Amino acid sequence: MKQTRRDITLWIAERGGPVVNLIWLATLGWAATRVWPMVDAPVWAKVVGIGVLALPAVAGLVLSARLTKDFDRFLIAMLWTSMAVAVTAAGGGINGLGVILFPLAPAVAAAYGDREAVIKASAVALMAFAVTLALDIAGFIQPAPQMVAYHIPFVLGALSMLAYGFTCASIRAIKTADRIREEAEAGRVRARAFDAAPAPLIACDPKGRVLAASQGLRELSPGLPRSIEDLPVCDLGFEEEDRVLLTSAARKSAGRPVEELLAIRGLRGRPETVKLSAAPISGGSVASLAADDSVVVETALREAEESRREAIEDARAKSQFLASVSHELRTPLNAIIGFSDVMKTRLFGPMPARYAEYADLIHESGQHLMELIGDVLDMSKIEADRYELAPEEFDIAEVLSVTAKMMRLQAEEAGLTLSVDPLDDPIKVTADRKALRQILLNLLSNAVKFTPAGGAVVVMARSLGSNLVLAVGDSGVGLDPEEAARLGQPYRQAKNARDIENRGTGLGLSLVRALSELHGGTMSIASRKGVGTTVTVTLPILVEAKGEILSGTDDMGVRAQIERAQAASKTLASAG
């Protein structure tokens, strides 16, 4: 059933282009019945006006099958943008509701799933908006009475197009991310299979340097160094003549299959005569070493070659994904967040209350999607060993204060008490400030999400020898021990996560664990059903050892601190 729902969602997203055009045409049909009696103009003028408003959507439906061509995509973007300029100019300038039509061009491009078209449409819309703004400021656009009343029936349709178009783009991008992540994981499994292969296998680059070696090669030549990656393959040879043969074979095999008989260093440094069979692969060559020409070795060579090729292709696909997903997701989201922020802050004039609420919801949803995308990208970087720490020396109290301030409003809106246990003395650490802030924000965000109103969340920092110990506890719903043990794995969520409104990607705790391990630390979870959860992170990052202050028997006093916070909250409530 879950897979069926995913397929239906993707099916709807793939047909987003025609749907957004139909939404606009339906909006025109509904709005025309309300605006027609209000407009004092000949019938032919009203018909022409409605036709002009419908032209971009009609053109989009007619050209749907041809929108792979640059000119057609540009034509559609220009039609939507021209309509926005015309309506805004006729409606009295940017202080009118017509300004909401400017982001429709990138929204329609996003619904068709074309990243390049979204970028171009956003650029065209922003340029047109800037020109309209300049003309308005210069006084070339005159106010038009009663235009707000004319525009109001079109606002809901425009907001629906914005939300639907960018949602379709986000669904496609997340589906693509899931597929590439699965393929990359399969590539890593194949690479590990190569390393663990019992047959003596070795992969080299075109210059004859070792890229990977199997366990079977180490058993055949046990005198090899612990790490032979990036070493010249000639180091396997026993005599100078054998070393020359190995170098020559590695370079030749990058372009064609090669077979050679040679001696390598075997047990106790004695020579071991083997047959080397090498073949080219993408980026170098792969070779097997065997005392005979058995079918097993030939099969292992072919399988290793195929596995290596697929692993390289999978790694390249994931690299391309990491390079493009930022634009794929963040470009349309930045556009919708920016335009909805203009409407949310009422920068160019008031809006009806209901539509202002819709603009607030679009802005909040865009921010939430941006946070989810950030988690996915960070986790992808960590999995690809591309996440680099930037250590610096600072006081952990600074990070505690900043993260608490960032989460306090969210906690208050949820009816929770958020408290930071004060530090007796400064605690200096050497770590990545951004990573520690992200650890605490993820832990606090989880605690606030899963704690009912009236509860408490506590964050603490203590020193234990050369380790910094961070703990975030809550009086939330808690977990069973078996379920708590599974948390921290990528894309795994607690069962009660489906009961909250703002569900995440399941990466919060796995990011905490990964960032902790990058610092050489650990993460642990203690939870009881109906009592609450405490997550403890231990990091060996103290500048100076502080002594063993942590008791280690009472969760750093987190549970006691939570009880005191709840009692104080109840006292204040009764006094009020």
MIKEMI-573723 format. One line per field, with one value per residue (C-alpha): residue number from 1; x, y, z. Coordinates in Angstrom, 2 decimals, always signed. Layout:
num <- c(NUM:...)
c1 <- c(X:...)
c2 <- c(Y:...)
c3 <- c(Z:...)
This chain:
num <- c(1:2:3:4:5:6:7:8:9:10:11:12:13:14:15:16:17:18:19:20:21:22:23:24:25:26:27:28:29:30:31:32:33:34:35:36:37:38:39:40:41:42:43:44:45:46:47:48:49:50:51:52:53:54:55:56:57:58:59:60:61:62:63:64:65:66:67:68:69:70:71:72:73:74:75:76:77:78:79:80:81:82:83:84:85:86:87:88:89:90:91:92:93:94:95:96:97:98:99:100:101:102:103:104:105:106:107:108:109:110:111:112:113:114:115:116:117:118:119:120:121:122:123:124:125:126:127:128:129:130:131:132:133:134:135:136:137:138:139:140:141:142:143:144:145:146:147:148:149:150:151:152:153:154:155:156:157:158:159:160:161:162:163:164:165:166:167:168:169:170:171:172:173:174:175:176:177:178:179:180:181:182:183:184:185:186:187:188:189:190:191:192:193:194:195:196:197:198:199:200:201:202:203:204:205:206:207:208:209:210:211:212:213:214:215:216:217:218:219:220:221:222:223:224:225:226:227:228:229:230:231:232:233:234:235:236:237:238:239:240:241:242:243:244:245:246:247:248:249:250:251:252:253:254:255:256:257:258:259:260:261:262:263:264:265:266:267:268:269:270:271:272:273:274:275:276:277:278:279:280:281:282:283:284:285:286:287:288:289:290:291:292:293:294:295:296:297:298:299:300:301:302:303:304:305:306:307:308:309:310:311:312:313:314:315:316:317:318:319:320:321:322:323:324:325:326:327:328:329:330:331:332:333:334:335:336:337:338:339:340:341:342:343:344:345:346:347:348:349:350:351:352:353:354:355:356:357:358:359:360:361:362:363:364:365:366:367:368:369:370:371:372:373:374:375:376:377:378:379:380:381:382:383:384:385:386:387:388:389:390:391:392:393:394:395:396:397:398:399:400:401:402:403:404:405:406:407:408:409:410:411:412:413:414:415:416:417:418:419:420:421:422:423:424:425:426:427:428:429:430:431:432:433:434:435:436:437:438:439:440:441:442:443:444:445:446:447:448:449:450:451:452:453:454:455:456:457:458:459:460:461:462:463:464:465:466:467:468:469:470:471:472:473:474:475:476:477:478:479:480:481:482:483:484:485:486:487:488:489:490:491:492:493:494:495:496:497:498:499:500:501:502:503:504:505:506:507:508:509:510:511:512:513:514:515:516:517:518:519:520:521:522:523:524:525:526:527:528:529:530:531:532:533:534:535:536:537:538:539:540:541:542:543:544:545:546:547:548:549:550:551:552:553:554:555:556:557:558:559:560:561:562:563:564:565:566:567:568:569:570:571:572:573:574:575:576)
c1 <- c(+0.00:+2.85:+4.52:+1.18:+0.80:+4.32:+3.55:+0.35:+2.19:+4.87:+2.21:+0.47:+3.77:+4.77:+1.57:+1.95:+2.41:-1.03:-2.67:-1.33:-2.63:-6.04:-6.04:-5.59:-8.31:-10.69:-9.83:-10.63:-13.96:-14.94:-13.62:-15.25:-18.72:-17.88:-15.86:-17.96:-20.80:-18.28:-16.43:-17.96:-16.81:-18.19:-18.73:-15.99:-13.49:-14.38:-13.98:-10.58:-9.45:-10.37:-8.70:-5.46:-5.54:-6.18:-3.52:-0.50:-2.44:-3.90:-0.45:+1.00:-1.59:-1.09:+2.73:+2.93:+4.39:+7.04:+8.31:+11.63:+12.64:+14.33:+12.25:+8.94:+9.98:+11.10:+7.84:+5.72:+7.78:+7.42:+3.64:+3.15:+5.51:+3.90:+0.49:+1.82:+3.26:+0.03:-2.21:+0.11:+0.30:-3.46:-4.13:-2.29:+1.27:+3.04:+0.84:-2.00:-2.69:-1.50:+2.07:+1.18:+1.23:+5.01:+6.07:+3.64:+6.25:+8.78:+5.91:+4.70:+8.28:+8.72:+5.49:+6.92:+10.03:+12.59:+15.31:+16.91:+13.51:+12.85:+16.10:+15.38:+11.74:+12.78:+15.30:+12.70:+10.12:+12.59:+13.72:+10.11:+9.27:+12.25:+11.22:+7.61:+8.80:+10.99:+8.10:+5.82:+8.31:+8.88:+5.14:+4.47:+1.86:-1.18:-3.40:-6.59:-9.70:-11.54:-8.77:-8.35:-11.95:-11.24:-8.07:-9.29:-11.07:-7.77:-5.59:-6.66:-5.99:-2.54:-1.64:-2.87:-0.68:+2.37:+1.88:+1.09:+3.89:+6.69:+5.33:+5.49:+9.13:+10.03:+8.37:+10.31:+13.62:+13.12:+12.17:+15.31:+17.39:+15.95:+16.70:+20.28:+20.92:+19.78:+22.02:+24.99:+24.44:+24.44:+27.73:+29.29:+28.22:+29.88:+33.07:+33.15:+32.59:+35.67:+37.75:+36.59:+36.96:+38.95:+40.53:+43.74:+42.48:+43.97:+42.72:+45.15:+44.92:+46.37:+49.74:+50.14:+49.25:+47.09:+43.46:+42.14:+43.24:+41.24:+41.73:+42.85:+45.85:+46.95:+46.74:+48.78:+51.40:+51.20:+54.23:+52.33:+52.00:+48.76:+47.69:+48.83:+46.39:+48.19:+51.44:+53.13:+51.97:+55.59:+56.19:+54.55:+57.38:+60.11:+62.95:+63.63:+62.55:+59.21:+58.70:+59.24:+56.75:+54.13:+54.48:+54.28:+51.29:+49.37:+49.84:+49.07:+45.96:+44.36:+43.82:+43.68:+43.70:+47.15:+48.51:+51.97:+53.86:+55.91:+57.12:+55.78:+56.74:+55.03:+55.28:+58.43:+59.60:+60.05:+59.08:+55.64:+55.19:+51.75:+49.86:+48.63:+45.47:+44.48:+41.74:+40.81:+37.99:+36.82:+39.65:+42.31:+42.49:+41.68:+43.89:+43.80:+46.83:+46.64:+48.91:+46.73:+44.34:+41.20:+37.69:+37.04:+39.71:+38.52:+34.96:+36.14:+38.05:+34.99:+32.77:+35.33:+35.63:+31.87:+31.53:+34.28:+32.73:+29.28:+30.75:+32.50:+29.31:+27.29:+29.81:+29.75:+25.93:+25.87:+28.47:+26.33:+23.32:+25.14:+26.22:+22.73:+20.31:+21.09:+19.84:+17.13:+15.50:+16.77:+16.28:+12.47:+12.19:+14.18:+11.83:+8.66:+10.09:+11.20:+7.90:+5.81:+7.96:+7.07:+3.40:+3.82:+5.34:+2.72:+5.63:+3.53:+0.22:-2.44:-4.06:-7.40:-7.01:-7.64:-5.16:-2.59:-2.95:-2.36:+0.83:+2.04:+1.39:+3.29:+6.27:+6.31:+5.98:+8.84:+11.08:+10.21:+11.07:+14.38:+15.31:+14.48:+16.57:+19.49:+19.36:+19.36:+22.31:+24.34:+23.73:+24.70:+27.96:+28.74:+28.01:+30.27:+33.08:+32.79:+31.77:+34.80:+35.02:+36.34:+37.60:+38.09:+38.38:+35.32:+33.26:+30.46:+28.22:+28.00:+26.54:+24.16:+22.85:+22.39:+20.57:+18.30:+17.32:+16.61:+14.29:+12.69:+9.88:+8.99:+8.94:+6.74:+4.29:+4.08:+3.39:+6.74:+9.36:+12.84:+15.72:+19.52:+21.35:+23.95:+27.66:+29.73:+32.91:+33.70:+34.25:+36.59:+36.40:+38.10:+35.43:+33.37:+31.03:+28.41:+28.35:+27.86:+25.10:+23.43:+23.72:+21.97:+19.33:+18.39:+18.16:+16.11:+13.84:+13.10:+12.47:+10.01:+8.19:+7.57:+6.75:+3.09:+2.02:+2.86:+6.08:+9.70:+12.90:+16.35:+19.77:+23.00:+26.76:+29.34:+33.01:+34.25:+38.02:+38.95:+35.39:+32.53:+29.17:+26.00:+22.56:+19.08:+16.16:+12.40:+9.24:+7.72:+6.00:+9.14:+10.03:+10.32:+13.96:+13.82:+12.59:+15.15:+17.95:+16.94:+16.99:+20.04:+20.01:+19.44:+15.80:+14.47:+11.81:+9.99:+6.47:+4.95:+6.61:+3.62:+1.37:+3.02:+2.30:+5.81:+7.30:+10.95:+13.15:+14.22:+17.74:+17.83:+19.36:+21.43:+23.00:+23.68:+25.37:+27.36:+28.56:+29.48:+31.52:+33.27:+34.51:+35.56:+32.60:+29.50:+25.74:+23.46:+19.69:+17.91:+14.11:+11.09:+7.55:+5.42:+8.37:+10.57:+13.82:+17.39:+19.99:+23.62:+26.52:+30.11:+32.86:+36.65:+37.08:+37.92:+40.90:+41.88:+40.79:+38.31:+38.25:+35.49:+32.62:+29.89:+28.34:+27.32:+24.44:+21.60:+21.69:+23.71:+20.68:+18.55:+15.44:+15.66:+16.07:+13.01:+10.92:+12.04:+11.20:+7.72:+7.09:+8.15:+5.90:+2.90:+3.61:+3.68:+0.49:-1.38:-0.08:-1.30)
c2 <- c(+0.00:+2.39:+1.76:+2.36:+5.74:+6.70:+5.70:+7.76:+10.78:+10.52:+9.98:+13.20:+15.13:+14.01:+15.54:+18.80:+20.94:+20.47:+20.56:+24.04:+25.37:+23.82:+25.37:+28.81:+28.22:+27.04:+30.14:+32.36:+30.62:+31.09:+34.66:+35.81:+35.23:+37.57:+40.24:+40.46:+42.54:+44.83:+45.87:+48.84:+48.03:+46.68:+42.93:+42.52:+44.27:+41.93:+38.88:+40.12:+40.74:+37.23:+35.83:+37.65:+36.22:+32.71:+32.87:+31.59:+28.57:+27.71:+28.00:+25.78:+23.07:+23.27:+23.15:+20.55:+17.91:+20.33:+21.95:+20.14:+22.88:+26.00:+28.43:+26.95:+27.06:+30.68:+31.57:+30.15:+32.01:+35.27:+34.83:+34.32:+37.18:+39.53:+38.78:+39.57:+42.89:+43.82:+42.98:+44.77:+47.89:+47.94:+47.33:+50.38:+49.04:+46.84:+47.98:+46.00:+42.27:+41.77:+41.39:+37.83:+36.80:+37.35:+34.00:+32.06:+31.69:+29.79:+27.85:+26.57:+25.67:+23.81:+21.87:+20.63:+19.42:+21.41:+22.84:+24.99:+26.40:+27.28:+29.25:+31.13:+31.78:+33.07:+35.42:+36.72:+37.22:+39.05:+41.32:+42.12:+42.78:+45.16:+47.07:+47.32:+48.51:+51.18:+52.38:+52.51:+54.51:+56.88:+57.58:+56.04:+53.68:+55.42:+54.04:+52.40:+52.52:+49.29:+47.07:+45.19:+44.03:+42.83:+40.96:+39.19:+36.31:+35.47:+35.33:+31.88:+30.35:+31.96:+30.71:+27.21:+27.23:+28.30:+25.62:+22.85:+23.68:+23.81:+20.78:+18.75:+19.83:+18.85:+15.43:+14.67:+15.74:+13.69:+10.62:+11.08:+11.43:+8.17:+6.25:+7.51:+6.85:+3.23:+2.82:+4.32:+1.97:-0.97:+0.35:+0.47:-3.14:-4.20:-2.32:-4.06:-7.39:-6.69:-5.96:-9.17:-11.43:-14.65:-14.56:-12.47:-9.32:-5.89:-2.69:-0.08:+3.37:+4.03:+4.97:+1.63:+2.72:+0.49:+1.59:-1.46:-4.96:-8.00:-10.12:-12.98:-10.93:-10.34:-14.08:-14.80:-12.20:-11.78:-9.50:-6.55:-3.33:-2.74:-0.13:-0.60:+1.83:+4.46:+2.44:+1.44:-2.00:-2.87:-3.23:-6.66:-7.98:-10.21:-9.31:-6.16:-7.94:-8.84:-5.27:-4.00:-6.59:-5.53:-1.85:-2.55:-4.89:-2.36:+0.39:-1.84:-3.34:+0.12:-0.18:-3.93:-7.35:-8.55:-11.88:-12.33:-14.90:-13.39:-13.94:-11.97:-11.94:-14.90:-16.54:-15.62:-13.44:-16.35:-15.95:-17.17:-17.74:-16.61:-15.84:-12.24:-11.72:-8.07:-6.25:-2.58:-0.94:+2.64:+4.65:+1.93:-1.87:-4.90:-7.99:-11.43:-13.37:-17.17:-20.20:-21.74:-20.72:-22.11:-21.22:-19.95:-17.27:-16.17:-15.90:-13.92:-11.55:-10.90:-10.37:-8.09:-6.05:-5.65:-4.82:-2.25:-0.62:-0.45:+0.92:+3.72:+4.52:+4.56:+6.87:+9.19:+9.23:+10.17:+12.90:+14.34:+14.19:+16.04:+18.71:+19.25:+18.57:+21.90:+23.74:+21.17:+21.78:+25.04:+27.21:+26.82:+26.84:+30.07:+31.64:+30.62:+31.55:+34.94:+35.81:+34.47:+36.49:+39.63:+38.76:+37.58:+40.89:+42.89:+44.80:+46.30:+46.76:+44.87:+41.62:+40.03:+38.02:+34.59:+35.05:+36.52:+33.32:+31.27:+33.27:+32.57:+28.84:+28.78:+30.53:+28.13:+25.07:+26.31:+26.81:+23.31:+21.77:+23.68:+22.20:+18.67:+19.17:+20.43:+17.21:+15.05:+16.92:+16.83:+13.09:+12.50:+14.40:+12.35:+9.07:+10.13:+11.19:+14.78:+16.44:+18.35:+19.66:+23.17:+22.97:+26.09:+26.91:+28.37:+28.21:+25.63:+28.06:+30.22:+27.36:+26.38:+29.95:+30.40:+27.07:+27.65:+31.08:+29.60:+26.94:+28.91:+30.44:+27.05:+25.54:+28.33:+27.93:+24.21:+25.08:+23.69:+24.89:+24.98:+25.44:+25.45:+24.18:+26.88:+26.03:+26.61:+27.31:+28.03:+24.88:+25.47:+23.02:+22.54:+21.45:+22.46:+25.13:+24.65:+20.86:+21.19:+23.73:+21.32:+18.46:+20.51:+21.91:+18.44:+17.08:+20.05:+19.91:+16.22:+16.89:+19.71:+17.66:+14.65:+16.43:+17.24:+20.70:+21.37:+19.33:+20.37:+20.14:+20.47:+20.84:+20.34:+20.35:+18.80:+17.80:+14.27:+14.00:+15.15:+14.64:+17.10:+15.49:+17.06:+15.85:+16.84:+15.41:+15.76:+14.66:+13.44:+10.24:+8.11:+4.90:+1.19:+0.01:-1.99:+1.02:+3.36:+0.99:+1.33:+5.13:+6.84:+4.77:+6.87:+7.28:+5.35:+7.10:+6.26:+4.84:+7.90:+10.17:+9.58:+11.25:+14.70:+17.39:+18.35:+14.97:+14.94:+12.72:+10.46:+11.90:+14.00:+11.45:+9.79:+13.20:+13.65:+10.23:+10.86:+14.33:+12.95:+10.15:+12.63:+14.30:+10.91:+10.76:+8.66:+9.07:+7.13:+7.14:+6.42:+6.36:+5.05:+4.84:+7.59:+9.13:+10.76:+10.49:+11.63:+11.69:+11.94:+12.87:+12.35:+14.17:+14.09:+17.80:+19.57:+21.92:+21.06:+18.07:+19.19:+16.12:+13.56:+15.80:+13.70:+11.18:+8.79:+7.31:+9.83:+11.02:+14.08:+14.99:+15.58:+13.84:+15.79:+19.05:+18.24:+17.59:+20.92:+22.76:+21.20:+22.02:+25.65:+25.92:+24.59:+27.04:+30.00:+28.82:+28.50:+31.90:+33.50)
c3 <- c(+0.00:+0.87:-2.50:-4.25:-2.55:-3.62:-7.23:-7.23:-5.84:-8.53:-11.22:-10.18:-10.01:-13.51:-14.87:-12.99:-16.11:-17.66:-14.21:-13.29:-16.62:-15.94:-12.45:-14.00:-16.60:-13.88:-11.84:-14.84:-15.37:-11.73:-11.48:-14.73:-13.29:-10.41:-12.23:-15.44:-13.89:-12.14:-15.33:-17.18:-20.74:-24.03:-24.24:-26.86:-24.55:-21.68:-23.95:-25.17:-21.58:-20.47:-23.61:-22.78:-19.23:-20.58:-23.35:-21.29:-19.97:-23.40:-24.99:-22.27:-22.92:-26.71:-26.44:-23.62:-25.93:-27.29:-24.09:-24.45:-26.91:-25.56:-27.65:-26.52:-22.85:-23.24:-25.03:-22.20:-19.56:-21.51:-21.86:-18.11:-17.25:-19.81:-18.33:-14.83:-16.05:-17.86:-14.89:-12.44:-14.63:-15.21:-11.54:-10.28:-9.87:-7.36:-4.48:-6.03:-5.79:-9.38:-8.06:-6.99:-10.69:-11.12:-9.57:-11.80:-14.60:-12.40:-10.77:-14.17:-15.19:-11.88:-12.49:-15.82:-13.97:-15.97:-13.68:-16.40:-17.36:-13.69:-13.51:-16.75:-15.84:-12.41:-14.04:-16.53:-13.76:-11.50:-14.33:-15.27:-11.62:-11.33:-14.46:-13.25:-9.86:-11.48:-13.68:-10.65:-8.59:-11.52:-11.70:-15.13:-13.60:-12.18:-9.38:-10.59:-8.38:-7.46:-8.96:-5.66:-5.96:-9.53:-8.50:-5.35:-7.22:-8.98:-5.83:-4.64:-8.07:-8.25:-4.78:-5.71:-8.83:-6.80:-4.16:-6.68:-9.13:-6.56:-4.72:-7.96:-8.46:-4.89:-5.20:-8.41:-6.91:-3.73:-5.78:-7.88:-4.71:-3.31:-6.51:-6.82:-3.12:-3.57:-6.61:-4.79:-1.83:-4.25:-5.69:-2.23:-1.62:-4.88:-3.93:-0.53:-2.30:-4.45:-1.34:+0.39:-2.69:-1.92:-5.41:-5.77:-7.53:-8.00:-9.67:-11.03:-12.60:-16.10:-14.55:-12.78:-9.22:-7.01:-6.54:-4.65:-3.69:-2.58:+0.52:-1.72:-2.91:+0.68:+1.37:-1.76:-0.82:+2.99:+3.17:+1.65:+3.70:+5.62:+3.05:-0.55:-2.18:-4.29:-4.25:-7.56:-8.66:-9.42:-5.64:-5.91:-8.10:-6.68:-9.05:-11.03:-14.20:-12.58:-11.41:-14.96:-16.28:-13.71:-14.58:-18.30:-17.91:-15.78:-18.37:-21.36:-19.74:-19.50:-23.27:-24.04:-22.29:-21.16:-19.85:-18.28:-16.23:-13.41:-9.85:-6.86:-3.20:-1.53:+1.89:+3.90:+1.04:-1.36:-5.02:-6.12:-9.86:-10.99:-14.13:-14.39:-16.45:-16.80:-18.70:-19.15:-17.17:-16.95:-15.38:-15.39:-15.31:-13.15:-12.90:-11.31:-10.11:-10.12:-10.18:-12.90:-15.61:-13.97:-14.97:-11.44:-11.74:-15.19:-13.91:-10.86:-13.17:-15.31:-12.27:-10.65:-13.83:-14.06:-10.36:-10.55:-13.61:-12.01:-8.77:-10.68:-12.59:-9.37:-7.69:-10.71:-10.68:-7.02:-7.57:-10.36:-8.09:-5.31:-7.80:-9.25:-6.40:-4.74:-7.84:-8.49:-5.12:-3.72:-6.82:-6.98:-3.18:-2.92:-5.48:-3.66:-0.23:-1.54:-3.22:-0.33:+2.09:+0.09:+0.51:+4.13:+5.24:+3.27:+1.70:-1.08:+0.67:+2.63:+1.56:+2.51:+5.73:+4.20:+1.35:+3.75:+5.78:+2.61:+1.93:+5.51:+5.04:+1.73:+3.38:+6.35:+4.09:+1.90:+4.95:+6.19:+2.80:+2.77:+6.17:+4.98:+1.85:+3.96:+6.03:+2.89:+1.37:+4.60:+4.98:+1.34:+1.88:+4.99:+3.18:+0.30:+2.72:+1.41:+4.67:+6.00:+9.56:+10.24:+13.85:+15.94:+19.63:+21.39:+24.57:+24.41:+26.33:+23.18:+21.13:+23.96:+24.20:+20.43:+19.89:+22.90:+21.57:+18.12:+19.59:+22.44:+20.37:+18.88:+22.39:+23.74:+20.85:+21.72:+25.37:+26.62:+29.10:+27.51:+29.97:+29.70:+32.75:+33.54:+33.50:+36.63:+34.64:+30.98:+28.91:+25.96:+23.06:+19.71:+17.22:+14.21:+15.59:+12.86:+13.36:+17.15:+16.59:+14.17:+16.70:+19.39:+17.02:+15.78:+19.34:+20.57:+17.50:+18.14:+21.84:+21.08:+18.41:+20.67:+23.94:+24.70:+25.88:+29.53:+29.32:+29.66:+27.61:+29.20:+27.56:+29.53:+28.93:+31.27:+31.19:+31.76:+31.59:+28.09:+26.84:+26.44:+27.27:+25.84:+26.93:+25.77:+27.74:+27.50:+29.29:+26.04:+24.97:+25.20:+23.36:+23.94:+24.40:+21.14:+19.18:+20.78:+19.75:+16.08:+16.04:+14.61:+11.42:+8.26:+7.20:+10.22:+12.31:+15.50:+15.12:+16.78:+14.16:+11.90:+14.48:+14.33:+11.76:+10.57:+9.79:+8.78:+6.66:+9.53:+9.29:+12.48:+14.87:+12.13:+11.39:+15.10:+15.24:+12.04:+13.11:+16.54:+14.98:+12.67:+15.89:+17.26:+19.64:+20.32:+20.77:+23.12:+23.72:+27.01:+26.85:+28.73:+27.41:+28.94:+30.84:+28.21:+26.29:+26.92:+24.12:+25.25:+22.96:+24.15:+22.22:+22.92:+22.11:+25.39:+25.17:+28.77:+30.84:+33.51:+35.70:+36.08:+37.13:+35.56:+37.96:+35.19:+37.21:+36.86:+33.26:+34.37:+36.47:+33.37:+34.73:+38.00:+36.08:+33.95:+37.06:+38.59:+35.36:+35.22:+38.88:+38.37:+35.31:+37.26:+40.12:+37.73:+36.04:+39.35:+40.54:+37.30)
